[in-house]
Amino acid sequence: MATFEYNALTSAGRLMRGDIEAGSREEASELLKQMQLDVNQIEKARPKKPKTAIGRNEFLLFNQQLASITQAGIPLERGLRELATDVTSKSMRALIDDIAGELEAGVSIEDAFEKRQKNFPPLYGRILKAGVETGRLSEMLTSLNRHLELASQTRRIIFEAVSYPAVVLILGAIIITGVFLFVIPQFETVLQEMVGGRLNPITALLFGIVRNVVPFWITVGFLVAAVVLLFLALSSSGGGRRFKESLFLKIPVVGGVYHHSLLGRMAEAMAMLTGAGCDMPTCVRLASGATGSEKLILESEMLAREIEKGANIVEAGQISGVIPRLFLYSIQLGTQRNELQDNLYSLADMYAHQARCGQARLQAVLLPMMLIVVGGVLAITILSMFLPMIQVITSLSAG
């Protein structure tokens, strides 16, 4: 059954537009005539694209279901069709059906998902391609889910630690701004007369802030907008995403958690690819692609080229910044002892454990730090407001 769009005239001469499902254009036209409509135009409706990207939780469920289906030996195209029938979201169902249709028409997995970058995580198509080529699609998808759950847990920890102090800070900023605009200016002339115009530096700074509080918030608004626009601009190119990732990796604790989770996922993907019989350059390229990290993909490509020239992996890794020497040395040692797959799985477990430990530190440190910052801002503001009163009292006592 297909959907056809039409416009027609009713028996009363009123123009009517709509769509109707039928097996063919002729069948649709006949159905409309039976409804006593005089058809002016009828065309096959274009497939409706989903208007919004799928949610994170929705994608995790989709990815886990796809892993289960492929583990059962069902081909990817048929598996996607089966998933589409179980999805409650119309936009998600249409998205999956479109991808399955393109795969059945001969479009490559990578290209089919590349067209829908706004709906899926970066390089998701490349991850599926690596899984299909090596016969390890189910394991790759399960590994991806573990990585995404770890990243989601990190984001949740940051949000929970930041949200309460942020609310307090925003409310405090609103109250303090109101005080600065409507209360403190009334005391400036009086205080200057009482102390002979010799205000202490902190009080003078406070009145300077009061006079510029509106321009200050306008500047803050422009800075926030500039940061958002810069973030979007960087995300639009590979070089920009690598630069953004470099900055993210330098953030204390958070960057470490992200780095360790990337290495753990790469090690696990390399272990699966090694078991599937891939050579080392191919293994490095596909495993880095499965992480979705632009910086790691670029570095792994250079590493693979050096290995293809005859260098061992430790020598080739001299240029590496994201991949540590321990990672490379463990791979070389595993190759020499014929224990490469076991070494890679051990590396994956080690880095996953380090990422979880980093999450625990983040949870323990971030909330107190945010509260200290908020408390410090409020304390300085209150002190600045009371210092003029103390100066007046001191002047009166001295008199």
C-alpha positions as a LaTeX table, in Angstrom:
\begin{tabular}{lrrr}
\hline
Residue & $x$ (\AA) & $y$ (\AA) & $z$ (\AA) \\
\hline
Met1 & 0.00 & 0.00 & 0.00 \\
Ala2 & 1.17 & 3.50 & $-0.86$ \\
Thr3 & 0.00 & 6.94 & 0.17 \\
Phe4 & $-1.33$ & 9.38 & $-2.45$ \\
Glu5 & $-1.93$ & 13.11 & $-2.04$ \\
Tyr6 & $-4.92$ & 14.58 & $-3.85$ \\
Asn7 & $-7.02$ & 17.68 & $-4.33$ \\
Ala8 & $-10.61$ & 17.32 & $-5.49$ \\
Leu9 & $-13.99$ & 19.06 & $-5.58$ \\
Thr10 & $-16.93$ & 17.91 & $-3.53$ \\
Ser11 & $-20.46$ & 17.68 & $-4.98$ \\
Ala12 & $-21.05$ & 21.14 & $-3.51$ \\
Gly13 & $-18.03$ & 22.55 & $-5.39$ \\
Arg14 & $-15.77$ & 22.93 & $-2.32$ \\
Leu15 & $-12.02$ & 22.29 & $-2.80$ \\
Met16 & $-10.75$ & 19.42 & $-0.66$ \\
Arg17 & $-7.14$ & 18.30 & $-0.06$ \\
Gly18 & $-5.88$ & 15.19 & 1.71 \\
Asp19 & $-4.16$ & 11.83 & 1.35 \\
Ile20 & $-5.40$ & 8.30 & 0.82 \\
Glu21 & $-3.81$ & 4.84 & 0.93 \\
Ala22 & $-4.17$ & 2.59 & $-2.10$ \\
Gly23 & $-2.29$ & $-0.01$ & $-4.11$ \\
Ser24 & $-1.98$ & 2.21 & $-7.19$ \\
Arg25 & $-2.87$ & 5.64 & $-8.56$ \\
Glu26 & $-5.87$ & 4.15 & $-10.44$ \\
Glu27 & $-7.15$ & 2.45 & $-7.31$ \\
Ala28 & $-6.80$ & 5.70 & $-5.34$ \\
Ser29 & $-8.70$ & 7.59 & $-8.05$ \\
Glu30 & $-11.47$ & 4.99 & $-8.03$ \\
Leu31 & $-11.79$ & 5.19 & $-4.24$ \\
Leu32 & $-12.12$ & 8.97 & $-4.44$ \\
Lys33 & $-14.83$ & 8.70 & $-7.12$ \\
Gln34 & $-16.73$ & 6.32 & $-4.85$ \\
Met35 & $-16.59$ & 9.09 & $-2.25$ \\
Gln36 & $-18.31$ & 11.34 & $-4.84$ \\
Leu37 & $-15.26$ & 13.51 & $-5.29$ \\
Asp38 & $-14.23$ & 15.04 & $-8.63$ \\
Val39 & $-10.44$ & 14.54 & $-8.67$ \\
Asn40 & $-8.33$ & 17.41 & $-10.01$ \\
Gln41 & $-4.89$ & 16.05 & $-9.16$ \\
Ile42 & $-3.46$ & 12.94 & $-7.50$ \\
Glu43 & 0.22 & 12.16 & $-6.84$ \\
Lys44 & 2.17 & 9.67 & $-4.81$ \\
Ala45 & 3.12 & 11.24 & $-1.48$ \\
Arg46 & 6.79 & 11.72 & $-0.68$ \\
Pro47 & 8.08 & 9.84 & 2.38 \\
Lys48 & 7.88 & 12.07 & 5.42 \\
Lys49 & 11.18 & 12.63 & 7.14 \\
Pro50 & 11.34 & 12.60 & 10.93 \\
Lys51 & 11.37 & 16.18 & 12.18 \\
Thr52 & 13.58 & 15.71 & 15.20 \\
Ala53 & 16.57 & 13.61 & 16.19 \\
Ile54 & 15.88 & 10.56 & 18.29 \\
Gly55 & 16.45 & 10.83 & 22.03 \\
Arg56 & 19.43 & 9.31 & 23.82 \\
Asn57 & 17.38 & 6.76 & 25.72 \\
Glu58 & 15.45 & 5.87 & 22.58 \\
Phe59 & 18.70 & 5.29 & 20.71 \\
Leu60 & 20.12 & 3.12 & 23.52 \\
Leu61 & 17.00 & 0.93 & 23.38 \\
Phe62 & 17.17 & 0.76 & 19.57 \\
Asn63 & 20.86 & $-0.15$ & 19.65 \\
Gln64 & 20.34 & $-2.86$ & 22.27 \\
Gln65 & 17.42 & $-4.36$ & 20.33 \\
Leu66 & 19.48 & $-4.33$ & 17.13 \\
Ala67 & 22.32 & $-6.10$ & 18.97 \\
Ser68 & 19.90 & $-8.81$ & 20.16 \\
Ile69 & 18.45 & $-9.29$ & 16.67 \\
Thr70 & 21.84 & $-9.55$ & 14.96 \\
Gln71 & 23.04 & $-11.93$ & 17.68 \\
Ala72 & 20.14 & $-14.21$ & 16.69 \\
Gly73 & 21.53 & $-14.32$ & 13.15 \\
Ile74 & 18.88 & $-12.14$ & 11.49 \\
Pro75 & 20.23 & $-10.05$ & 8.54 \\
Leu76 & 20.55 & $-6.33$ & 9.25 \\
Glu77 & 17.93 & $-5.24$ & 6.69 \\
Arg78 & 15.32 & $-7.66$ & 7.99 \\
Gly79 & 16.25 & $-6.87$ & 11.57 \\
Leu80 & 15.60 & $-3.17$ & 10.98 \\
Arg81 & 12.20 & $-4.00$ & 9.46 \\
Glu82 & 11.34 & $-6.08$ & 12.52 \\
Leu83 & 12.43 & $-3.26$ & 14.84 \\
Ala84 & 10.30 & $-0.73$ & 12.95 \\
Thr85 & 7.13 & $-2.73$ & 13.68 \\
Asp86 & 7.83 & $-2.64$ & 17.44 \\
Val87 & 8.71 & 1.07 & 17.70 \\
Thr88 & 5.95 & 3.28 & 19.11 \\
Ser89 & 7.39 & 6.57 & 17.84 \\
Lys90 & 6.15 & 7.36 & 14.31 \\
Ser91 & 9.25 & 9.41 & 13.47 \\
Met92 & 11.56 & 6.61 & 14.65 \\
Arg93 & 9.55 & 4.00 & 12.73 \\
Ala94 & 9.76 & 6.06 & 9.53 \\
Leu95 & 13.49 & 6.60 & 10.04 \\
Ile96 & 14.21 & 2.87 & 10.46 \\
Asp97 & 12.01 & 1.96 & 7.50 \\
Asp98 & 13.83 & 4.48 & 5.28 \\
Ile99 & 17.23 & 3.05 & 6.27 \\
Ala100 & 16.06 & $-0.55$ & 5.71 \\
Gly101 & 14.69 & 0.42 & 2.28 \\
Glu102 & 18.01 & 1.97 & 1.25 \\
Leu103 & 19.98 & $-1.07$ & 2.45 \\
Glu104 & 17.65 & $-3.34$ & 0.46 \\
Ala105 & 18.22 & $-1.12$ & $-2.59$ \\
Gly106 & 21.99 & $-1.64$ & $-2.33$ \\
Val107 & 23.08 & 1.52 & $-0.47$ \\
Ser108 & 26.03 & 0.86 & 1.87 \\
Ile109 & 25.47 & 0.89 & 5.63 \\
Glu110 & 27.90 & 3.76 & 6.12 \\
Asp111 & 26.21 & 5.93 & 3.46 \\
Ala112 & 22.70 & 5.16 & 4.73 \\
Phe113 & 23.54 & 6.37 & 8.22 \\
Glu114 & 25.82 & 9.19 & 7.02 \\
Lys115 & 22.76 & 10.86 & 5.47 \\
Arg116 & 21.15 & 10.91 & 8.91 \\
Gln117 & 23.96 & 12.31 & 11.07 \\
Lys118 & 21.47 & 14.48 & 12.98 \\
Asn119 & 19.54 & 11.41 & 14.12 \\
Phe120 & 22.37 & 9.08 & 15.16 \\
Pro121 & 25.68 & 9.43 & 17.03 \\
Pro122 & 28.74 & 10.38 & 14.94 \\
Leu123 & 30.20 & 7.53 & 12.88 \\
Tyr124 & 27.42 & 5.11 & 13.86 \\
Gly125 & 27.33 & 3.91 & 10.26 \\
Arg126 & 31.07 & 3.20 & 10.38 \\
Ile127 & 30.61 & 1.17 & 13.55 \\
Leu128 & 27.92 & $-0.95$ & 11.86 \\
Lys129 & 30.13 & $-1.35$ & 8.79 \\
Ala130 & 33.04 & $-2.58$ & 10.93 \\
Gly131 & 30.74 & $-5.03$ & 12.70 \\
Val132 & 29.31 & $-6.43$ & 9.46 \\
Glu133 & 32.71 & $-6.74$ & 7.77 \\
Thr134 & 34.16 & $-8.69$ & 10.70 \\
Gly135 & 31.07 & $-10.71$ & 11.60 \\
Arg136 & 31.08 & $-9.14$ & 15.08 \\
Leu137 & 28.16 & $-6.74$ & 14.72 \\
Ser138 & 26.34 & $-7.85$ & 17.87 \\
Glu139 & 29.47 & $-7.51$ & 20.03 \\
Met140 & 30.24 & $-4.09$ & 18.53 \\
Leu141 & 26.72 & $-2.84$ & 19.25 \\
Thr142 & 26.81 & $-4.17$ & 22.81 \\
Ser143 & 30.19 & $-2.50$ & 23.33 \\
Leu144 & 28.76 & 0.76 & 21.98 \\
Asn145 & 25.87 & 0.57 & 24.42 \\
Arg146 & 28.25 & 0.11 & 27.36 \\
His147 & 30.24 & 3.14 & 26.20 \\
Leu148 & 27.10 & 5.27 & 25.77 \\
Glu149 & 25.76 & 4.22 & 29.18 \\
Leu150 & 29.10 & 5.18 & 30.75 \\
Ala151 & 29.01 & 8.57 & 28.98 \\
Ser152 & 25.36 & 9.06 & 30.00 \\
Gln153 & 26.20 & 8.28 & 33.61 \\
Thr154 & 29.04 & 10.84 & 33.53 \\
Arg155 & 26.68 & 13.50 & 32.13 \\
Arg156 & 24.11 & 12.66 & 34.80 \\
Ile157 & 26.72 & 13.01 & 37.57 \\
Ile158 & 27.78 & 16.42 & 36.22 \\
Phe159 & 24.18 & 17.59 & 35.87 \\
Glu160 & 23.24 & 16.47 & 39.39 \\
Ala161 & 26.32 & 18.15 & 40.86 \\
Val162 & 25.88 & 21.41 & 38.94 \\
Ser163 & 22.08 & 21.85 & 38.87 \\
Tyr164 & 21.48 & 22.71 & 42.57 \\
Pro165 & 24.34 & 25.22 & 42.91 \\
Ala166 & 23.43 & 26.68 & 39.51 \\
Val167 & 19.84 & 27.32 & 40.62 \\
Val168 & 21.10 & 28.94 & 43.84 \\
Leu169 & 23.58 & 31.04 & 41.86 \\
Ile170 & 20.93 & 32.20 & 39.36 \\
Leu171 & 18.46 & 33.14 & 42.12 \\
Gly172 & 21.24 & 34.89 & 44.03 \\
Ala173 & 22.26 & 36.79 & 40.88 \\
Ile174 & 18.68 & 37.96 & 40.32 \\
Ile175 & 18.29 & 39.15 & 43.92 \\
Ile176 & 21.70 & 40.83 & 44.01 \\
Thr177 & 21.07 & 42.54 & 40.66 \\
Gly178 & 17.78 & 43.91 & 42.01 \\
Val179 & 19.56 & 45.20 & 45.14 \\
Phe180 & 22.31 & 46.75 & 43.02 \\
Leu181 & 19.81 & 48.51 & 40.76 \\
Phe182 & 17.25 & 49.79 & 43.26 \\
Val183 & 18.72 & 49.80 & 46.80 \\
Ile184 & 22.46 & 50.47 & 46.93 \\
Pro185 & 22.48 & 53.56 & 44.62 \\
Gln186 & 20.37 & 55.43 & 47.17 \\
Phe187 & 23.15 & 55.15 & 49.77 \\
Glu188 & 26.12 & 56.23 & 47.63 \\
Thr189 & 25.76 & 60.02 & 48.13 \\
Val190 & 24.95 & 59.67 & 51.84 \\
Leu191 & 27.93 & 57.41 & 52.54 \\
Gln192 & 30.34 & 59.62 & 50.64 \\
Glu193 & 29.21 & 62.68 & 52.64 \\
Met194 & 29.50 & 60.78 & 55.93 \\
Val195 & 33.05 & 59.62 & 55.26 \\
Gly196 & 34.17 & 62.73 & 53.43 \\
Gly197 & 34.26 & 61.03 & 50.06 \\
Arg198 & 36.96 & 58.58 & 51.19 \\
Leu199 & 35.30 & 55.21 & 50.57 \\
Asn200 & 37.34 & 52.08 & 51.14 \\
Pro201 & 38.50 & 50.27 & 47.96 \\
Ile202 & 36.00 & 47.39 & 48.28 \\
Thr203 & 33.05 & 49.76 & 48.70 \\
Ala204 & 34.26 & 51.94 & 45.83 \\
Leu205 & 34.50 & 48.79 & 43.69 \\
Leu206 & 30.98 & 47.83 & 44.76 \\
Phe207 & 29.56 & 51.18 & 43.61 \\
Gly208 & 31.51 & 50.85 & 40.35 \\
Ile209 & 29.85 & 47.48 & 39.78 \\
Val210 & 26.43 & 48.97 & 40.62 \\
Arg211 & 26.87 & 51.66 & 37.98 \\
Asn212 & 27.77 & 49.01 & 35.36 \\
Val213 & 25.52 & 46.12 & 36.33 \\
Val214 & 23.30 & 46.38 & 33.22 \\
Pro215 & 26.23 & 46.58 & 30.75 \\
Phe216 & 27.80 & 43.67 & 32.67 \\
Trp217 & 24.80 & 41.37 & 32.08 \\
Ile218 & 24.57 & 42.48 & 28.45 \\
Thr219 & 28.23 & 41.53 & 28.03 \\
Val220 & 27.62 & 38.18 & 29.71 \\
Gly221 & 24.72 & 37.53 & 27.33 \\
Phe222 & 26.89 & 38.31 & 24.30 \\
Leu223 & 29.69 & 36.08 & 25.62 \\
Val224 & 27.29 & 33.16 & 26.16 \\
Ala225 & 25.87 & 33.60 & 22.65 \\
Ala226 & 29.41 & 33.77 & 21.21 \\
Val227 & 30.40 & 30.55 & 23.01 \\
Val228 & 27.30 & 28.75 & 21.69 \\
Leu229 & 27.94 & 29.95 & 18.12 \\
Leu230 & 31.60 & 28.97 & 18.37 \\
Phe231 & 30.59 & 25.52 & 19.64 \\
Leu232 & 28.23 & 25.04 & 16.67 \\
Ala233 & 30.85 & 26.29 & 14.21 \\
Leu234 & 33.49 & 23.90 & 15.57 \\
Ser235 & 31.04 & 20.98 & 15.37 \\
Ser236 & 30.51 & 21.52 & 11.64 \\
Ser237 & 34.00 & 20.37 & 10.55 \\
Gly238 & 36.41 & 17.58 & 11.38 \\
Gly239 & 39.18 & 19.98 & 12.38 \\
Gly240 & 36.80 & 21.91 & 14.61 \\
Arg241 & 35.59 & 18.75 & 16.31 \\
Arg242 & 39.20 & 17.70 & 16.94 \\
Phe243 & 39.98 & 21.10 & 18.47 \\
Lys244 & 36.87 & 20.91 & 20.65 \\
Glu245 & 37.81 & 17.39 & 21.72 \\
Ser246 & 41.35 & 18.54 & 22.60 \\
Leu247 & 39.91 & 21.19 & 24.91 \\
Phe248 & 37.50 & 18.67 & 26.46 \\
Leu249 & 40.33 & 16.22 & 27.17 \\
Lys250 & 42.17 & 18.92 & 29.16 \\
Ile251 & 39.29 & 19.42 & 31.63 \\
Pro252 & 40.35 & 17.93 & 35.00 \\
Val253 & 38.66 & 14.63 & 35.92 \\
Val254 & 35.98 & 14.95 & 33.20 \\
Gly255 & 38.60 & 14.77 & 30.43 \\
Gly256 & 40.18 & 11.76 & 32.13 \\
Val257 & 36.88 & 9.89 & 32.30 \\
Tyr258 & 36.26 & 10.59 & 28.62 \\
His259 & 39.82 & 9.58 & 27.65 \\
His260 & 39.70 & 6.29 & 29.56 \\
Ser261 & 36.29 & 5.39 & 28.16 \\
Leu262 & 37.60 & 5.97 & 24.61 \\
Leu263 & 40.65 & 3.79 & 25.20 \\
Gly264 & 38.55 & 1.06 & 26.82 \\
Arg265 & 36.18 & 0.99 & 23.89 \\
Met266 & 39.00 & 0.96 & 21.36 \\
Ala267 & 40.76 & $-1.89$ & 23.18 \\
Glu268 & 37.56 & $-3.94$ & 23.30 \\
Ala269 & 36.85 & $-3.32$ & 19.60 \\
Met270 & 40.45 & $-4.28$ & 18.71 \\
Ala271 & 40.07 & $-7.51$ & 20.71 \\
Met272 & 36.97 & $-8.45$ & 18.72 \\
Leu273 & 38.58 & $-7.51$ & 15.41 \\
Thr274 & 41.70 & $-9.49$ & 16.28 \\
Gly275 & 39.56 & $-12.52$ & 17.01 \\
Ala276 & 37.93 & $-12.07$ & 13.59 \\
Gly277 & 41.35 & $-12.29$ & 11.91 \\
Cys278 & 41.92 & $-8.63$ & 10.96 \\
Asp279 & 45.50 & $-7.46$ & 10.43 \\
Met280 & 46.84 & $-4.76$ & 12.74 \\
Pro281 & 46.45 & $-1.69$ & 10.46 \\
Thr282 & 42.84 & $-2.62$ & 9.65 \\
Cys283 & 42.21 & $-3.42$ & 13.31 \\
Val284 & 43.50 & 0.00 & 14.43 \\
Arg285 & 41.49 & 1.89 & 11.79 \\
Leu286 & 38.18 & 0.11 & 12.42 \\
Ala287 & 38.51 & 0.14 & 16.21 \\
Ser288 & 39.22 & 3.88 & 16.32 \\
Gly289 & 36.28 & 4.49 & 13.99 \\
Ala290 & 34.05 & 2.58 & 16.41 \\
Thr291 & 34.89 & 5.08 & 19.20 \\
Gly292 & 33.47 & 8.07 & 17.30 \\
Ser293 & 36.46 & 10.22 & 18.35 \\
Glu294 & 37.73 & 12.40 & 15.49 \\
Lys295 & 41.06 & 12.95 & 17.22 \\
Leu296 & 41.59 & 9.24 & 17.85 \\
Ile297 & 40.60 & 8.37 & 14.27 \\
Leu298 & 43.17 & 10.79 & 12.81 \\
Glu299 & 45.89 & 9.55 & 15.14 \\
Ser300 & 45.07 & 5.89 & 14.42 \\
Glu301 & 45.21 & 6.49 & 10.68 \\
Met302 & 48.77 & 7.84 & 11.01 \\
Leu303 & 49.63 & 4.91 & 13.29 \\
Ala304 & 48.27 & 2.37 & 10.77 \\
Arg305 & 50.27 & 3.95 & 7.93 \\
Glu306 & 53.49 & 3.67 & 9.91 \\
Ile307 & 52.75 & 0.00 & 10.69 \\
Glu308 & 52.13 & $-0.66$ & 6.97 \\
Lys309 & 55.58 & 0.83 & 6.25 \\
Gly310 & 57.15 & $-1.83$ & 8.48 \\
Ala311 & 57.47 & $-0.08$ & 11.85 \\
Asn312 & 56.41 & $-1.91$ & 14.99 \\
Ile313 & 53.46 & $-0.43$ & 16.85 \\
Val314 & 55.53 & 1.16 & 19.65 \\
Glu315 & 57.84 & 2.91 & 17.17 \\
Ala316 & 54.85 & 3.98 & 15.08 \\
Gly317 & 53.18 & 5.37 & 18.20 \\
Gln318 & 55.89 & 7.98 & 18.85 \\
Ile319 & 53.55 & 10.55 & 17.28 \\
Ser320 & 50.60 & 9.52 & 19.47 \\
Gly321 & 49.05 & 11.91 & 21.95 \\
Val322 & 45.71 & 10.30 & 22.73 \\
Ile323 & 46.95 & 6.68 & 22.68 \\
Pro324 & 49.36 & 6.15 & 25.62 \\
Arg325 & 52.60 & 4.15 & 25.29 \\
Leu326 & 51.32 & 1.58 & 27.79 \\
Phe327 & 48.47 & 0.79 & 25.39 \\
Leu328 & 50.87 & 0.31 & 22.47 \\
Tyr329 & 53.45 & $-1.62$ & 24.49 \\
Ser330 & 50.78 & $-4.01$ & 25.76 \\
Ile331 & 49.70 & $-4.68$ & 22.15 \\
Gln332 & 53.28 & $-5.36$ & 21.06 \\
Leu333 & 53.89 & $-7.66$ & 24.03 \\
Gly334 & 50.67 & $-9.54$ & 23.33 \\
Thr335 & 51.66 & $-9.99$ & 19.68 \\
Gln336 & 55.08 & $-11.37$ & 20.63 \\
Arg337 & 53.61 & $-13.82$ & 23.16 \\
Asn338 & 50.59 & $-14.76$ & 20.99 \\
Glu339 & 48.29 & $-13.34$ & 23.70 \\
Leu340 & 47.11 & $-10.23$ & 21.84 \\
Gln341 & 43.37 & $-10.76$ & 22.30 \\
Asp342 & 43.72 & $-11.46$ & 26.04 \\
Asn343 & 45.92 & $-8.38$ & 26.49 \\
Leu344 & 43.41 & $-6.19$ & 24.67 \\
Tyr345 & 40.50 & $-7.43$ & 26.79 \\
Ser346 & 42.62 & $-6.76$ & 29.90 \\
Leu347 & 43.30 & $-3.23$ & 28.66 \\
Ala348 & 39.58 & $-2.69$ & 28.03 \\
Asp349 & 38.75 & $-3.81$ & 31.59 \\
Met350 & 41.50 & $-1.63$ & 33.06 \\
Tyr351 & 40.41 & 1.54 & 31.25 \\
Ala352 & 36.73 & 0.89 & 32.00 \\
His353 & 37.63 & 0.56 & 35.69 \\
Gln354 & 39.63 & 3.81 & 35.55 \\
Ala355 & 36.67 & 5.57 & 33.93 \\
Arg356 & 34.33 & 4.35 & 36.70 \\
Cys357 & 36.82 & 5.51 & 39.37 \\
Gly358 & 36.97 & 8.91 & 37.65 \\
Gln359 & 33.18 & 9.10 & 37.78 \\
Ala360 & 33.27 & 8.42 & 41.52 \\
Arg361 & 35.85 & 11.21 & 42.04 \\
Leu362 & 33.80 & 13.55 & 39.91 \\
Gln363 & 30.70 & 12.87 & 41.98 \\
Ala364 & 32.63 & 13.38 & 45.23 \\
Val365 & 34.40 & 16.61 & 44.21 \\
Leu366 & 32.14 & 18.51 & 41.84 \\
Leu367 & 29.22 & 19.30 & 44.15 \\
Pro368 & 31.38 & 20.65 & 47.03 \\
Met369 & 33.39 & 22.74 & 44.57 \\
Met370 & 30.24 & 24.28 & 43.09 \\
Leu371 & 28.86 & 25.03 & 46.55 \\
Ile372 & 32.15 & 26.68 & 47.57 \\
Val373 & 32.04 & 28.88 & 44.45 \\
Val374 & 28.43 & 29.89 & 45.09 \\
Gly375 & 29.12 & 30.52 & 48.77 \\
Gly376 & 32.19 & 32.59 & 47.95 \\
Val377 & 30.26 & 34.83 & 45.52 \\
Leu378 & 27.47 & 35.38 & 48.03 \\
Ala379 & 29.92 & 36.03 & 50.89 \\
Ile380 & 31.87 & 38.65 & 48.92 \\
Thr381 & 28.63 & 40.36 & 47.91 \\
Ile382 & 27.31 & 40.50 & 51.46 \\
Leu383 & 30.67 & 41.75 & 52.76 \\
Ser384 & 30.73 & 44.48 & 50.13 \\
Met385 & 27.26 & 45.59 & 51.15 \\
Phe386 & 28.09 & 45.77 & 54.87 \\
Leu387 & 31.54 & 47.34 & 54.65 \\
Pro388 & 30.13 & 50.88 & 54.09 \\
Met389 & 28.11 & 50.51 & 57.31 \\
Ile390 & 31.21 & 49.39 & 59.20 \\
Gln391 & 33.14 & 52.35 & 57.79 \\
Val392 & 30.42 & 54.76 & 58.95 \\
Ile393 & 30.37 & 53.25 & 62.44 \\
Thr394 & 34.18 & 53.43 & 62.64 \\
Ser395 & 34.12 & 57.09 & 61.56 \\
Leu396 & 31.47 & 57.96 & 64.19 \\
Ser397 & 33.40 & 56.12 & 66.90 \\
Ala398 & 36.57 & 57.98 & 66.03 \\
Gly399 & 34.67 & 61.30 & 66.14 \\
\hline
\end{tabular}
